[in-house]
Amino acid sequence: MTTNTDRFYVHLGASQARRRLKGHGFGVKKVETAGKNRAVIIHTATGRHLRQLESLFHDVIEVKKNDT
């Protein structure tokens, strides 16, 4: 069974991101460090859960850049 995972980056350390997620879930599989004060959140959230997950990190989420 293969799961489709997506990821987004936040301007928080991994431990701070985990603290924000505590008790929520939203399909988050992993929170990994991506440098100093930066974390990547690997998730399977879609629809409403994705919107709730993004709203939880609305103040620190990195803007997605288009790959052209």
BELMOJO-V892827 format. One record per backbone hydrogen bond with DSSP energy under -0.5 kcal/mol. CO is the residue of the C=O (numbers start at 1). NH is the residue of the N-H. Records with the same first field share a line. If there is no record, write none. Layout:
CO: NH  NH
This chain:
3: 5
6: 43
8: 41
9: 62
10: 12  39
13: 17
14: 18
15: 19
16: 20
17: 21
18: 22
21: 24  25
24: 26
25: 28
27: 44
30: 42
32: 40
35: 34  38
38: 34
39: 10
40: 32  42
41: 8  43
42: 29  30
43: 6
46: 49  50
47: 51
48: 52
49: 53
50: 54
51: 55
52: 56
53: 57
55: 58
57: 60  61
60: 11
66: 68
